[in-house]
Amino acid sequence: AHVRSPLWSGVWDMVLAGAVECRLESASDLATLLNALTLRDKEQKDQRVICEASENGLKFTAQSAGKDVTVLGWIFKDAFTEYTFDGAGEEHLHFKLPVAPLLSCLNIFSERAVLAMRFPAGAHELRFTLEEDGATTECRLRTLLLDEAPVPIATFRAENERLSVFRAKQPEIWHAALSEFHELEAPDVVLKVTFRPATAPDAPIVTLRASTIGSEAEVELSQSSLEDVELAEHAAVAGQITHSYLLSSVLGGCLKAAKESRGLKVRFNQEGVMSNQFILKRRQRQLLCEALICPMAEEAAGIRTSAMGGMGANMQSIPAEESIGF
């Protein structure tokens, strides 16, 4: 079978000066990563992700309409069986991809399908081929090229800052904990996360709590279910720290990635921004994903707003050894 599938329509004036060509052993790897970046955001009916291509590989970024959630995903160069990047004098190439039609293409065949992608020089579309058991499908996806790189965002971790950190011994623990709040999800519901020093093996270190007028839920994670627990100095002195987040933001940014993860690390910086770092399940090499959730702040008037005005131009994972990205 040989099928050509134009799955996205639109006309864009800009064209890609550079070129990228790559090949994955399994199309499901890219589909898994894009699923983790798909936000449950009612204000974004046609979600797009920014793809950044460089010599290091591909980096994907999704952001909520309220800019309080940023999810990043990486496929590093060595994860591809073939990877060629020509930036035409630029270190990075940036373009927007529509998530839903791209996922539709990637799921035409099974996870055994081989994927070859091309962003040809002078084109304004992503071209890719899926091949499995002699059947081939060619797809072309219109992309929105960015004439300027996205505004750089500041670091998640300030220099010499000590973070509050924990790892789940079993990654499904975090997914199960967040799932307990699914029925409470509503636009104004707040999730409070409390982190305290360990006092006994069965004592709770992390407590998640949310409530509505008619119901409430609480989940406690004990020392026996966590490892590599570190509490920042200011939090240790205070005895515990509590940060508040929109429940919909936490679930929308983390739940899908948590379900697919086989490794998890959760970090909190001094401002309360929560970083969820996931190693996603895949056939061969690791897929990496990070969800950054901005905390809530109670203003004097009693109106809840995102601390620091959201993460749009203010927050991102630092590309250092403490993080997983580039």
Long-range contacts (C-beta under 8 A, 24 or more apart in sequence): 1-135, 1-136, 1-137, 2-136, 2-137, 2-138, 3-136, 3-137, 3-138, 4-137, 4-138, 4-139, 4-140, 5-105, 5-108, 5-137, 5-138, 5-139, 5-140, 6-139, 6-140, 7-101, 7-102, 7-104, 7-105, 7-139, 7-140, 7-141, 8-98, 8-101, 8-141, 8-142, 9-142, 10-142, 10-144, 12-124, 12-142, 12-143, 12-144, 12-145, 14-124, 14-145, 14-147, 15-122, 15-123, 15-124, 15-145, 16-93, 16-95, 16-119, 16-120, 16-121, 16-122, 16-123, 16-124, 16-145, 17-88, 17-90, 17-93, 17-121, 17-122, 18-53, 18-85, 18-86, 18-87, 18-88, 18-90, 18-93, 18-119, 18-121, 19-84, 19-85, 19-86, 19-88, 19-118, 19-119, 19-120, 19-121, 20-53, 20-58, 20-84, 20-85, 20-86, 20-93, 20-117, 20-118, 20-119, 21-82, 21-83, 21-84, 21-116, 21-117, 21-118, 21-119, 22-58, 22-80, 22-82, 22-83, 22-84, 22-116, 22-117, 23-80, 23-81, 23-82, 23-83, 23-114, 23-115, 23-116, 23-117, 24-75, 24-79, 24-80, 24-81, 24-114, 24-115, 24-116, 24-117, 25-81, 25-114, 25-283, 25-284, 26-111, 26-112, 26-113, 26-114, 26-115, 26-282, 26-283, 26-284, 27-106, 27-109, 27-111, 27-113, 27-114, 27-115, 27-130, 28-106, 28-110, 28-111, 28-113, 28-282, 28-283, 29-75, 29-79, 29-115, 29-282, 29-283, 29-284, 29-287, 30-75, 30-106, 30-115, 31-103, 31-106, 31-107, 32-260, 32-280, 32-281, 32-282, 32-287, 33-60, 33-73, 33-75, 33-280, 33-287, 33-289, 34-60, 34-73, 34-99, 34-102, 34-103, 34-106, 35-103, 35-256, 35-260, 36-71, 36-73, 36-256, 36-257, 36-260, 36-278, 36-280, 36-289, 37-61, 37-62, 37-71, 37-73, 37-99, 37-289, 38-62, 38-99, 38-103, 38-256, 39-63, 39-64, 39-69, 39-71, 39-252, 39-253, 40-248, 40-251, 40-252, 40-255, 41-65, 41-69, 41-252, 46-98, 46-100, 47-98, 47-99, 47-100, 48-96, 48-97, 48-98, 48-99, 48-144, 49-96, 49-97, 49-99, 50-94, 50-95, 50-96, 50-97, 50-146, 50-150, 51-94, 51-95, 51-96, 51-97, 52-92, 52-93, 52-94, 53-85, 53-87, 53-92, 53-93, 53-94, 53-119, 54-85, 54-87, 54-91, 54-92, 54-93, 54-326, 55-85, 55-87, 55-91, 56-326, 57-83, 57-326, 59-325, 59-326, 61-150, 62-99, 63-311, 63-312, 64-249, 64-252, 64-253, 66-249, 66-306, 66-310, 67-294, 67-306, 67-309, 67-310, 67-311, 67-312, 68-246, 68-249, 68-293, 68-294, 68-306, 68-310, 68-311, 69-249, 69-252, 69-253, 69-291, 69-292, 69-293, 69-294, 69-311, 70-153, 70-253, 70-291, 70-292, 70-311, 70-315, 70-316, 71-253, 71-257, 71-289, 71-290, 71-291, 71-292, 72-289, 72-290, 72-291, 72-292, 72-316, 72-317, 72-325, 73-287, 73-288, 73-289, 73-290, 74-287, 74-288, 74-289, 74-324, 74-325, 74-326, 75-287, 76-285, 76-288, 76-326, 78-285, 79-284, 79-285, 79-286, 79-287, 82-116, 86-121, 88-121, 92-149, 93-119, 94-145, 94-146, 94-149, 94-150, 95-119, 95-143, 95-144, 95-145, 95-146, 96-143, 96-144, 96-145, 96-146, 97-126, 97-141, 97-143, 98-141, 98-142, 101-141, 102-126, 102-141, 105-130, 105-137, 105-139, 105-141, 106-130, 108-137, 109-135, 109-137, 111-283, 119-143, 151-313, 153-311, 153-312, 153-313, 153-314, 153-315, 153-316, 154-314, 154-315, 154-316, 155-316, 155-317, 155-318, 156-267, 156-269, 156-273, 156-275, 156-292, 156-315, 156-316, 156-317, 156-318, 156-323, 157-267, 157-269, 157-318, 157-320, 157-322, 157-323, 158-269, 158-270, 161-232, 161-269, 161-270, 162-230, 162-232, 162-233, 163-230, 163-232, 163-267, 163-268, 163-269, 163-322, 164-195, 164-230, 164-231, 164-232, 164-235, 164-241, 164-267, 164-268, 165-228, 165-229, 165-230, 165-265, 165-266, 165-267, 165-268, 166-195, 166-205, 166-206, 166-221, 166-226, 166-227, 166-228, 166-229, 166-230, 166-265, 166-266, 167-226, 167-227, 167-228, 167-229, 167-264, 167-265, 167-266, 168-221, 168-225, 168-226, 168-227, 168-264, 168-266, 169-225, 169-226, 169-227, 170-225, 171-258, 171-261, 171-262, 171-263, 171-264, 171-278, 171-279, 173-221, 173-225, 174-254, 174-258, 174-261, 174-264, 174-266, 174-276, 175-255, 175-258, 175-259, 175-261, 177-208, 177-219, 177-221, 178-208, 178-250, 178-251, 178-254, 178-255, 178-258, 179-255, 180-208, 180-217, 180-219, 181-208, 181-210, 181-217, 181-219, 181-247, 181-251, 182-251, 183-215, 183-217, 184-210, 184-211, 184-212, 184-215, 184-216, 184-217, 184-247, 185-247, 185-248, 185-251, 186-212, 186-247, 186-248, 187-246, 187-248, 188-246, 188-304, 189-246, 189-247, 189-248, 190-244, 190-245, 190-246, 190-247, 190-296, 190-304, 191-244, 191-245, 191-246, 191-247, 191-250, 192-242, 192-243, 192-244, 193-242, 193-243, 193-244, 193-245, 193-268, 193-274, 194-240, 194-241, 194-242, 195-231, 195-235, 195-240, 195-241, 195-242, 195-268, 196-231, 196-239, 196-240, 196-241, 197-231, 197-236, 197-239, 197-240, 198-223, 198-229, 205-229, 210-247, 228-265, 232-268, 232-270, 234-270, 241-268, 241-272, 243-268, 243-272, 243-274, 243-295, 244-295, 244-296, 245-274, 245-293, 245-294, 245-295, 245-296, 246-296, 246-304, 249-293, 249-294, 250-274, 250-293, 253-291, 253-292, 253-293, 254-291, 254-293, 257-289, 257-291, 261-289, 271-295, 271-307, 271-308, 272-307, 273-307, 273-308, 273-311, 273-315, 275-317, 277-323, 277-324, 288-324, 288-325, 290-317, 290-323, 290-324, 290-325, 292-316, 292-317
